[in-house]
């Protein structure tokens, strides 16, 4: 009988040890899980309160040039708003976006937005952050201002000049030149793409690259676009006399001459 009691006692002790080990394993798993969550949250970048960019700098840069020197049709404006919204939605967390309006004065830009995507509420963990607060910061500081810009696209008054090349040059110098050269950069130009200045005008010179290279505009507007992807959203105004294929070829040559990467030429709907 004594031997049986010792066996029962040994079995009970083994059960307690096994239970203790299981509890330790579960506890260690919980601690490790919480540690991982807090470590992941600690790795989230600290943001500047004004720009919502990481204090260490943005992770990418997108500049948008909107040609508002002349009005466009309602259909084209709707298509442009759709393209603009897709562009906004594609900005990654930490990515910088700046929006400029083209003016008729060479190199003079009107900046309507500058800031980074801070990340929406669904990008954080509710255990370690406040998703509602993060979502509100994203809406108030990033999405709503850009929505407002999108709602005004298509409203413009006539202008005497359209210095697109000078505007691209100015954006390169004011936006991209101050950033790390290794950073992904892209420029989106929404315009009728009809360059018209005293130095060079497609109305006077046509879409002639040789004529451009022989003009004062060649040296005046040259700019190093190396490392920058340039994409065009082109709209055709009523009465336009230049085929879109020829416009695309002219601007592709101009971008590549200035060492940039031609990322496409899309004709928006309407006229």
TORKOLTOR-615259 format. One line per field, with one value per residue (C-alpha): residue in one letter; x, y, z. Coordinates in nm, 4 decimals, m for minus. Last residue first. Layout:
N
aa = c(a;...)
xx = c(X;...)
yy = c(Y;...)
zz = c(Z;...)
REM end
This chain:
271
aa = c(x;x;x;x;x;x;x;x;x;x;x;x;x;x;x;x;x;x;x;x;x;x;x;x;x;x;x;x;x;x;x;x;x;x;x;x;x;x;x;x;x;x;x;x;x;x;x;x;x;x;x;x;x;x;x;x;x;x;x;x;x;x;x;x;x;x;x;x;x;x;x;x;x;x;x;x;x;x;x;x;x;x;x;x;x;x;x;x;x;x;x;x;x;x;x;x;x;x;x;x;x;x;x;x;x;x;x;x;x;x;x;x;x;x;x;x;x;x;x;x;x;x;x;x;x;x;x;x;x;x;x;x;x;x;x;x;x;x;x;x;x;x;x;x;x;x;x;x;x;x;x;x;x;x;x;x;x;x;x;x;x;x;x;x;x;x;x;x;x;x;x;x;x;x;x;x;x;x;x;x;x;x;x;x;x;x;x;x;x;x;x;x;x;x;x;x;x;x;x;x;x;x;x;x;x;x;x;x;x;x;x;x;x;x;x;x;x;x;x;x;x;x;x;x;x;x;x;x;x;x;x;x;x;x;x;x;x;x;x;x;x;x;x;x;x;x;x;x;x;x;x;x;x;x;x;x;x;x;x;x;x;x;x;x;x;x;x;x;x;x;x)
xx = c(m1.2233;m1.3186;m1.1151;m0.7629;m0.4724;m0.2026;0.1695;0.3966;0.6834;0.9609;1.2689;1.4694;1.8098;1.7173;1.7249;1.5035;1.2386;1.2469;1.2334;0.9313;0.7767;0.7975;0.6883;0.3822;0.2818;0.3139;0.0929;m0.1581;m0.2113;m0.1669;m0.4461;m0.6532;m0.9895;m1.1450;m0.8817;m0.7028;m0.6016;m0.2725;m0.1871;0.1912;0.4294;0.7845;0.9988;1.2870;1.6317;1.8034;1.5885;1.8794;1.7350;1.7398;1.4930;1.7131;1.9624;1.7089;1.4700;1.7108;1.6017;1.8029;1.7244;1.3555;1.3645;1.5361;1.2727;0.9905;0.6434;0.5531;0.7714;0.5187;0.2256;0.4649;0.6207;0.9795;1.1691;0.8728;0.6660;0.4027;0.4420;0.1250;0.1220;m0.2587;m0.1707;m0.1534;0.2146;0.2995;0.6525;0.8102;1.0832;1.2110;1.4844;1.8452;1.9139;1.8178;1.5933;1.6634;1.6955;1.3560;1.1300;1.2516;1.4985;1.3001;0.9784;1.1315;1.2577;0.9173;0.7608;1.0081;0.9223;0.5479;0.5590;0.2015;0.1539;m0.1363;m0.3696;m0.7386;m0.9244;m0.9462;m1.1840;m1.1206;m0.9869;m1.1572;m1.2893;m0.9472;m0.7889;m1.0515;m0.9961;m0.6249;m0.6931;m0.9312;m0.6952;m0.3742;m0.3897;m0.7527;m0.8102;m0.4728;m0.4848;m0.8400;m0.7339;m0.4427;m0.6739;m0.9239;m0.6507;m0.5222;m0.2031;m0.0546;m0.3362;m0.5271;m0.2399;m0.1678;m0.2129;m0.5929;m0.6047;m0.4468;m0.0772;0.0986;0.0849;0.3284;0.2751;0.2754;m0.0364;m0.1457;0.1906;0.1543;0.4484;0.6497;0.9248;0.8046;0.4939;0.1704;0.1000;0.1061;m0.0502;0.1579;0.0848;0.3379;0.3237;0.5731;0.5645;0.5783;0.2860;0.2679;0.1034;m0.1183;m0.4476;m0.3447;m0.2651;m0.5947;m0.7676;m0.5807;m0.6714;m1.0384;m1.0210;m0.8612;m1.1368;m1.3996;m1.2220;m1.1956;m1.5695;m1.6470;m1.4287;m1.1055;m1.0342;m0.6987;m0.3912;m0.4883;m0.2086;m0.1638;0.1896;0.2048;0.5122;0.5649;0.8429;0.9452;1.0531;1.0090;1.2665;1.4078;1.1328;0.8888;0.6454;0.3201;0.4107;0.3190;0.3446;0.6597;0.6182;0.8107;0.8550;0.6937;0.9661;0.8356;0.5016;0.6696;0.8580;0.5365;0.3614;0.6571;0.6869;0.3183;0.3602;0.6748;0.5038;0.2014;0.4195;0.6269;0.3092;0.1833;0.5180;0.5304;0.1788;0.2691;0.5790;0.3734;0.1155;0.3895;0.5437;0.2057;0.1291;0.4715;0.4067;0.0707;0.2270;0.4969;0.2377;0.0310;0.3412;0.4368;0.0869;0.1060;0.4379;0.2857;0.0000)
yy = c(6.8113;6.4971;6.2130;6.2505;6.1641;5.9738;6.0258;5.7835;5.7466;5.9271;5.9027;6.2255;6.2972;6.6454;6.5160;6.2324;6.4752;6.6836;6.3786;6.2435;6.5898;6.6050;6.2444;6.2880;6.6086;6.4315;6.1446;6.3900;6.5557;6.9362;7.1592;7.2096;7.3670;7.2588;7.1865;6.8561;6.7301;6.5616;6.3730;6.3492;6.1306;6.2159;5.9719;6.1572;6.0039;6.2405;6.5453;6.7846;7.1099;7.2949;7.5827;7.8725;7.6665;7.5137;7.8074;8.0318;7.8495;7.6142;7.3108;7.3980;7.4314;7.0932;6.9430;7.0654;7.0497;7.3784;7.6883;7.9690;7.7940;7.5491;7.8482;7.9076;8.1900;8.4302;8.1587;7.9059;7.5366;7.3529;7.0522;7.0686;7.0172;6.7737;6.7139;6.4391;6.4353;6.1366;6.0748;5.7610;5.8689;5.8013;6.1709;6.2561;6.5619;6.9335;6.9086;6.7388;7.0151;7.3692;7.2999;7.0263;7.2171;7.5294;7.3388;7.1797;7.5263;7.6706;7.3904;7.4496;7.8240;7.8746;8.2374;8.4766;8.3277;8.2388;8.1719;7.8443;7.5976;7.2402;7.1136;7.2768;6.9562;6.7920;7.0676;7.0201;6.6461;6.7143;6.9226;6.6520;6.3558;6.4849;6.6800;6.6462;6.2907;6.1484;6.3118;6.1868;5.8312;5.8427;5.9632;5.6907;5.4244;5.5067;5.3093;5.0080;4.7543;4.9172;4.8388;5.0980;5.1122;5.0923;5.4443;5.5978;5.6653;5.9980;6.0742;6.3585;6.7282;7.0163;7.1600;7.4587;7.5787;7.8565;7.8559;8.1287;7.9889;8.1793;8.3837;8.2474;8.0421;7.6645;7.5406;7.3287;7.0230;6.8640;6.5067;6.3479;5.9751;5.8613;5.6268;5.5507;5.7880;5.5702;5.7038;6.0561;5.9443;5.7636;6.0837;6.2911;6.0522;6.0727;6.4511;6.4656;6.2497;6.4779;6.7892;6.6369;6.5754;6.9269;7.0828;7.2664;7.6280;7.7954;7.8751;7.6082;7.3661;7.1408;7.0383;6.7474;6.6576;6.3127;6.2409;5.9226;5.8164;6.1578;6.2953;6.1895;6.3867;6.1605;6.3819;6.5031;6.8484;7.0541;6.8104;6.6421;6.2684;6.0150;5.7003;5.3714;5.1455;5.1935;5.0562;4.7399;4.7032;4.7514;4.4831;4.2456;4.2875;4.2171;3.8946;3.7958;3.8582;3.6568;3.3724;3.3719;3.3513;3.0582;2.8774;2.9471;2.8132;2.4985;2.4490;2.4858;2.2393;1.9877;2.0327;1.9933;1.6813;1.5340;1.5939;1.4195;1.1187;1.0994;1.1157;0.8438;0.6252;0.6907;0.5980;0.2702;0.1807;0.2370;0.0000)
zz = c(m7.5135;m7.3255;m7.1830;m7.0556;m7.2831;m7.0987;m7.1642;m6.9822;m6.7381;m6.9292;m6.7067;m6.6809;m6.8317;m6.9635;m7.3203;m7.1962;m7.0730;m7.3918;m7.6185;m7.4329;m7.4515;m7.8316;m7.8822;m7.6591;m7.8354;m8.1712;m8.0562;m7.9103;m8.2461;m8.2423;m8.3719;m8.0575;m8.1404;m7.8141;m7.5534;m7.5351;m7.1956;m7.1173;m6.8007;m6.8276;m6.6301;m6.5263;m6.3280;m6.1602;m6.1020;m6.3440;m6.4166;m6.4685;m6.5963;m6.9282;m6.9323;m7.0443;m7.2387;m7.4794;m7.4432;m7.6339;m7.9488;m8.1704;m7.9557;m7.9793;m8.3558;m8.3785;m8.1493;m8.3734;m8.2276;m8.3978;m8.3855;m8.3552;m8.1849;m8.0193;m7.8467;m7.7433;m7.5754;m7.5604;m7.3974;m7.5045;m7.4292;m7.5278;m7.2957;m7.2477;m6.8831;m6.5926;m6.5115;m6.2628;m6.1249;m5.9569;m5.7048;m5.5302;m5.2832;m5.3821;m5.4504;m5.0938;m5.1067;m5.1525;m5.5308;m5.5606;m5.4350;m5.5073;m5.7898;m5.9663;m5.9172;m6.0727;m6.3786;m6.4292;m6.4073;m6.6583;m6.9009;m6.8632;m6.9336;m7.0618;m7.1590;m7.2217;m6.9638;m6.9672;m6.6433;m6.4604;m6.3013;m6.4114;m6.0825;m5.7851;m5.6265;m5.6474;m5.4417;m5.1711;m5.1717;m5.1253;m4.8154;m4.6861;m4.7347;m4.5778;m4.2529;m4.1517;m4.2796;m4.1751;m3.8317;m3.7858;m3.8762;m3.6312;m3.3540;m3.4315;m3.4511;m3.1014;m3.0591;m2.8779;m2.8650;m3.1513;m3.3878;m3.6553;m4.0342;m4.0188;m3.8806;m4.1888;m4.2465;m4.2065;m4.5809;m4.6111;m4.6672;m4.9111;m5.0694;m5.2783;m5.4042;m5.6603;m5.8966;m6.0651;m6.2891;m6.5946;m6.5250;m6.6736;m6.3620;m6.3186;m5.9969;m5.7616;m5.5474;m5.3142;m5.1883;m4.9508;m4.8759;m4.5141;m4.5635;m4.9349;m5.1869;m5.4062;m5.2728;m5.3717;m5.7276;m5.7585;m5.6446;m5.9027;m6.1824;m6.0851;m6.0608;m6.4073;m6.5542;m6.4030;m6.5334;m6.8811;m6.8898;m6.7637;m7.0322;m6.9552;m6.8639;m6.9333;m6.7195;m6.4677;m6.5524;m6.2514;m6.1584;m5.9145;m5.7123;m5.5601;m5.3129;m5.1332;m4.7823;m4.6269;m4.3800;m4.0417;m3.8698;m4.0562;m4.2496;m4.0963;m4.2360;m3.9301;m3.6386;m3.7700;m3.7372;m3.5276;m3.7325;m3.6263;m3.4843;m3.1313;m3.2484;m3.3747;m3.0487;m2.8546;m3.0565;m3.0376;m2.6632;m2.6248;m2.8209;m2.6324;m2.2995;m2.4080;m2.5354;m2.2166;m2.0130;m2.2220;m2.1893;m1.8147;m1.7725;m1.9663;m1.7511;m1.4369;m1.5614;m1.6438;m1.2979;m1.1283;m1.3278;m1.2481;m0.8793;m0.8993;m1.0702;m0.8019;m0.5214;m0.6858;m0.7129;m0.3516;m0.2369;m0.4300;m0.2620;0.0816;0.0000)
REM end
